[in-house]
Amino acid sequence: MSRLMYIIIVIAFLDTFIQLPIITPYSLSLGASYTLSGAIVAVYSFTNMIGNILGGHWIDRFGRKKMLFTGMVAVFIILLFYPLANNGWQLFVARFLHGLAGGILIPAAFAYISDQSVGATRGKTMAYTGASIGIAAIVGPAIGGILAARASIESVFLFVAALFFISSIIVYIFIKETFVSTERGKFNFREFLPLVKHPLILLASFAAFALMVSNGTLAFALPLNVEVMDRSTETTGMLLSTFGIMALIIFLTPLNGIYDRFKANHLIIAGLSFIGIGMIILSLKASFISNFIAMVIYGTGFAFIFPSMNKIIAEASSKVDRGKAYGIFYAFFSLGVVAGSSFAGLFADILGLPFLMSAVVMFSTAFLIFVISKKASN
């Protein structure tokens, strides 16, 4: 059952990664400005954040499976509207709805995995979920870039829609429920307050925010670097796949023992520092070699951070509030992408320095997490 969930996680994240090389060029081709293009990238994550919070509540009330299935069917339908967009604002609306529908997918999947994981090996379990994301990060941008270059950008959205249709059938038939609350109360923000105040959940959530600021910056600005190199979307896909390959090496080799050997907060601080260095390199020169090296460093940082954050959330929550905990956690993910892509577009218009802005966020967050860790240990 868990193996099926890893496949579902691959497809859920593929929905994001496959669009990284194409969403900015697609919006620009529809006549959108840099600022609107950044907003188009960001609006998915803004509404995704709302879906994370509402979905976290529903996941604990109505069960992991039901909400996962509902989200997958809704995303399948909305993806069919992407090829119909005739201007930037229509694409904006499609992304708006896409974010709302997709907001419950990842929290539901990770709540399910966490329900079945055992404390002593939870680090490696989260490394395998990270590997699922790494696979999506490798094949997603490559497929997106190749399909867009050799067929059409519209074909990318139809391809992902087909994957979600098949996945929703798999979820309906083969996935069994792990937890359903006997309560059927209405949504209440007071249920979230103890979780929001939990120092470990805050620590992981700040790390998620920073990680997705960097990801949102990549989604917007890396295709612009590639344009400066006078290369196609295939190059963007190749560069984005590089960080996934690097992360996958750490997730699936004996190196994954680091997640149970070292403290999660220490790995997160190291990972954020790596990503900050990668962002500085991306800002210096738009050459293939320098961008390739930056993505290798980025992949190492990503591999340190992702399983460590999810391990913290799993250990800081229980079955009765795990959906809400992951809802809060992934809301910070979504907020990070909103901030990353929006400010990347704004900084590109005004200063032309989107990667440096992201580097500042990485190092600042690493310091903040260091301070929180010190206070939590006292």
C-alpha positions in Angstrom: 0.0 0.0 0.0 2.8 2.4 0.9 4.5 1.7 -2.5 1.3 2.8 -4.3 1.4 6.0 -2.2 5.0 6.7 -3.4 3.7 6.5 -7.0 0.9 8.9 -6.1 3.4 11.3 -4.6 5.5 11.1 -7.8 2.5 12.0 -9.9 1.3 14.8 -7.5 4.7 16.5 -7.5 5.1 15.8 -11.3 2.1 18.2 -11.6 4.4 21.0 -10.3 7.8 20.0 -11.7 6.6 19.3 -15.3 5.4 22.9 -15.5 8.6 24.6 -14.3 10.2 24.9 -17.7 7.0 26.0 -19.5 4.8 28.1 -17.3 6.8 31.3 -17.6 7.3 31.0 -21.4 3.7 30.0 -21.8 2.4 33.1 -19.9 4.8 35.4 -21.9 3.6 33.8 -25.2 0.0 34.8 -24.2 1.1 38.4 -23.8 1.6 38.6 -20.0 4.2 41.0 -18.6 7.0 39.8 -16.3 5.1 40.9 -13.3 1.9 39.1 -14.4 3.9 36.0 -15.4 5.3 35.9 -11.8 1.8 36.2 -10.5 0.6 33.4 -12.7 3.4 31.2 -11.3 2.5 32.4 -7.8 -1.3 32.2 -7.8 -1.3 28.4 -7.9 0.6 28.3 -4.6 -1.5 31.1 -3.1 -4.7 29.2 -3.5 -2.9 26.0 -2.8 -2.2 27.4 0.6 -5.9 27.9 1.2 -6.5 24.4 0.1 -3.8 23.1 2.4 -5.5 24.6 5.5 -9.0 23.6 4.6 -7.8 20.2 3.3 -5.8 19.6 6.5 -9.1 19.9 8.5 -11.0 17.7 6.1 -8.3 15.0 6.0 -8.6 14.6 9.8 -12.4 14.7 9.6 -13.3 12.6 6.5 -10.2 10.5 6.0 -7.0 10.5 3.9 -8.3 8.4 1.0 -11.6 10.4 0.4 -9.8 13.8 0.2 -7.0 12.4 -1.9 -9.4 11.0 -4.4 -11.5 14.2 -4.5 -8.4 16.4 -5.1 -7.1 14.2 -7.9 -10.4 14.2 -9.8 -10.7 18.0 -9.5 -7.1 18.6 -10.7 -7.7 16.3 -13.7 -10.7 18.4 -14.8 -9.0 21.7 -14.3 -5.9 20.7 -16.2 -8.1 20.4 -19.3 -8.7 24.1 -19.2 -5.0 25.2 -19.5 -4.8 24.7 -23.3 -7.9 26.8 -23.7 -6.3 30.0 -22.3 -6.1 32.8 -24.8 -4.4 35.5 -22.7 -2.5 35.8 -19.4 -5.5 36.5 -17.3 -7.3 33.4 -18.4 -4.2 31.4 -17.6 -4.2 33.2 -14.2 -7.8 31.9 -13.5 -6.9 28.4 -14.5 -3.9 28.4 -12.1 -6.1 29.9 -9.4 -8.6 27.0 -9.6 -5.8 24.5 -10.0 -4.2 25.6 -6.7 -7.5 25.3 -4.8 -8.2 21.8 -6.1 -4.6 20.5 -5.6 -4.3 21.9 -2.0 -5.3 18.7 -0.3 -3.3 16.2 -2.3 0.1 16.4 -0.6 -1.0 16.8 3.0 -3.3 13.8 2.5 -0.6 11.6 1.0 2.0 12.5 3.7 -0.6 12.0 6.5 -1.2 8.6 5.1 2.5 7.7 4.9 3.1 9.1 8.4 0.3 7.0 9.8 2.1 3.9 8.6 5.7 4.8 9.4 7.5 3.6 12.5 9.5 6.0 14.7 12.9 4.3 14.5 12.9 4.2 10.7 10.9 7.3 10.1 13.9 9.2 8.7 14.4 6.6 6.0 10.7 6.5 5.2 10.7 10.2 4.6 13.8 9.8 2.5 11.8 7.4 0.3 9.1 10.1 -0.1 11.9 12.5 -0.9 13.1 10.0 -3.5 9.6 10.0 -5.0 9.8 13.8 -5.3 13.3 13.5 -6.7 12.0 11.2 -9.4 9.3 13.8 -10.2 12.0 16.5 -10.2 14.1 14.5 -12.7 11.5 13.3 -15.2 9.0 16.2 -14.8 11.1 19.1 -16.1 12.7 16.9 -18.8 9.3 15.7 -20.0 7.8 19.2 -19.8 10.7 20.7 -21.7 10.8 18.0 -24.4 7.1 17.9 -25.0 6.9 21.7 -25.2 9.8 21.9 -27.6 8.8 18.9 -29.9 5.0 19.0 -29.7 3.4 21.9 -27.9 3.1 23.4 -24.5 -0.6 22.5 -24.5 0.3 18.8 -24.8 2.1 19.0 -21.5 -1.1 19.8 -19.6 -3.1 17.1 -21.4 -0.4 14.6 -20.5 -0.5 15.5 -16.8 -4.4 15.4 -16.9 -4.2 11.8 -18.2 -1.8 10.8 -15.4 -4.2 12.3 -12.8 -7.2 10.4 -14.3 -5.4 7.1 -14.1 -4.1 7.9 -10.6 -7.6 8.7 -9.3 -8.7 5.3 -10.4 -5.8 3.7 -8.6 -6.6 5.6 -5.4 -10.3 4.6 -5.5 -9.6 0.9 -6.1 -6.4 0.1 -4.2 -5.8 2.6 -1.4 -7.4 1.7 2.0 -8.2 4.3 4.6 -5.8 4.7 7.6 -7.7 7.1 9.8 -11.2 8.7 9.9 -12.3 10.8 12.9 -15.6 9.9 14.5 -16.3 13.6 14.9 -17.9 15.6 12.1 -17.4 19.2 13.4 -17.2 22.3 11.2 -14.0 23.9 10.3 -12.5 25.7 13.4 -9.3 27.7 13.3 -8.9 27.2 17.1 -8.0 23.5 16.3 -4.9 24.8 14.5 -3.6 27.2 17.2 -1.7 24.6 19.3 -0.1 23.2 16.2 0.8 26.7 14.9 2.5 27.5 18.2 4.4 24.2 18.4 8.2 25.1 18.0 9.1 22.0 16.0 6.2 22.6 13.6 7.2 26.2 13.3 10.8 25.3 12.6 9.8 22.8 9.9 7.3 25.3 8.4 9.9 28.1 8.2 12.2 25.7 6.4 9.5 24.8 4.0 8.8 28.4 3.3 12.4 29.1 2.5 12.8 26.0 0.4 9.8 26.9 -1.7 11.0 30.5 -2.1 14.0 29.1 -3.8 11.8 26.7 -5.9 9.5 29.6 -6.9 12.5 31.6 -7.9 13.8 28.8 -10.0 10.4 28.3 -11.6 10.3 32.0 -12.7 14.0 33.0 -13.2 15.8 29.9 -14.5 14.0 29.9 -17.8 15.1 33.5 -18.2 18.8 32.4 -17.6 18.3 29.8 -20.3 17.0 32.4 -22.7 20.1 34.5 -22.1 22.1 31.4 -23.1 20.1 31.3 -26.3 18.9 27.7 -25.5 15.5 26.0 -25.6 13.2 24.7 -22.9 15.0 21.4 -23.1 18.0 23.0 -21.4 15.7 24.3 -18.6 14.4 20.8 -18.1 17.9 19.3 -18.1 19.1 21.8 -15.5 16.1 21.3 -13.2 16.4 17.5 -13.6 20.0 17.8 -12.4 19.0 18.9 -8.9 16.5 16.0 -8.8 19.2 13.5 -9.7 21.6 14.8 -7.0 18.8 14.6 -4.4 17.9 11.1 -5.6 21.5 9.9 -5.1 21.3 10.9 -1.4 17.8 9.6 -0.9 18.3 6.1 -2.3 21.9 5.2 -1.4 23.4 4.4 2.0 23.8 8.2 2.3 20.2 8.2 3.5 21.4 7.0 6.9 22.2 10.7 7.6 18.4 11.2 8.4 18.5 8.9 11.4 22.1 9.7 12.3 22.0 13.5 12.5 19.5 15.9 14.0 16.9 17.0 11.6 17.4 20.7 12.4 21.1 20.5 11.8 20.5 19.0 8.3 18.0 21.7 7.5 20.5 24.5 8.4 23.2 22.9 6.3 20.7 22.4 3.4 19.5 26.0 3.4 23.1 27.2 3.4 23.9 25.0 0.3 20.8 26.4 -1.5 21.9 29.9 -0.7 25.3 29.3 -2.3 23.6 27.8 -5.3 21.4 30.9 -5.7 24.5 33.2 -5.6 26.1 31.1 -8.3 23.0 31.4 -10.5 23.0 35.2 -10.1 26.7 35.6 -11.2 26.7 34.2 -14.8 24.1 32.7 -17.2 26.4 30.0 -18.5 25.4 26.3 -18.8 28.4 25.1 -16.7 27.8 27.6 -13.8 24.1 26.9 -13.8 24.8 23.1 -13.8 27.1 23.4 -10.8 24.5 25.6 -9.0 21.8 22.9 -9.5 24.1 20.2 -8.1 24.6 22.3 -5.0 20.9 23.0 -4.9 20.0 19.3 -5.1 22.3 18.5 -2.2 20.6 21.2 -0.1 17.1 20.0 -1.1 18.1 16.4 -0.1 19.2 17.5 3.3 16.1 19.6 4.0 13.0 17.7 2.6 13.0 14.4 4.6 14.2 16.2 7.7 11.2 18.6 7.7 8.7 15.8 7.1 10.3 13.8 9.9 9.9 16.7 12.3 6.2 17.1 11.4 5.5 13.3 11.7 7.1 13.2 15.1 5.4 16.4 16.4 1.9 15.3 15.5 -0.5 12.3 16.2 -3.1 10.6 14.0 -5.9 12.9 15.3 -4.2 16.1 14.2 -1.7 14.9 11.6 -3.8 16.2 8.6 -3.9 19.6 10.1 -0.2 19.6 10.9 0.7 18.7 7.4 -1.9 21.3 6.2 -0.1 24.0 8.1 3.3 22.7 6.9 2.3 22.7 3.3 0.6 26.0 3.6 4.0 27.4 4.3 5.3 25.5 1.3 2.7 27.3 -0.8 3.3 30.7 0.8 7.0 30.2 -0.1 6.3 29.7 -3.7 4.0 32.7 -3.7 6.7 34.9 -2.3 9.5 33.4 -4.4 7.8 33.6 -7.8 6.0 36.9 -7.1 9.1 38.7 -5.8 11.3 37.1 -8.4 9.1 38.7 -11.1 9.1 42.0 -9.3 12.9 42.0 -8.8 13.4 40.9 -12.4 11.4 44.0 -13.5 13.0 46.4 -11.2 16.5 45.2 -10.3 17.1 42.1 -12.3 18.3 40.2 -9.2 15.8 37.5 -8.4 18.4 34.9 -7.4 20.2 37.2 -4.9 16.9 37.9 -3.2 16.4 34.2 -2.7 19.9 33.7 -1.3 19.2 36.3 1.3 16.1 34.4 2.4 18.0 31.1 2.6 20.7 32.4 4.9 18.3 34.4 7.0 16.0 31.4 7.5 19.0 29.2 8.4 19.9 31.7 11.1 16.3 31.8 12.4 16.1 28.0 12.6 19.4 28.0 14.5 17.9 30.4 17.0 14.6 28.5 17.4 16.6 25.2 17.8 18.7 26.8 20.6 15.6 28.0 22.4 13.7 24.7 22.0 16.7 22.8 23.5 16.9 25.1 26.6 
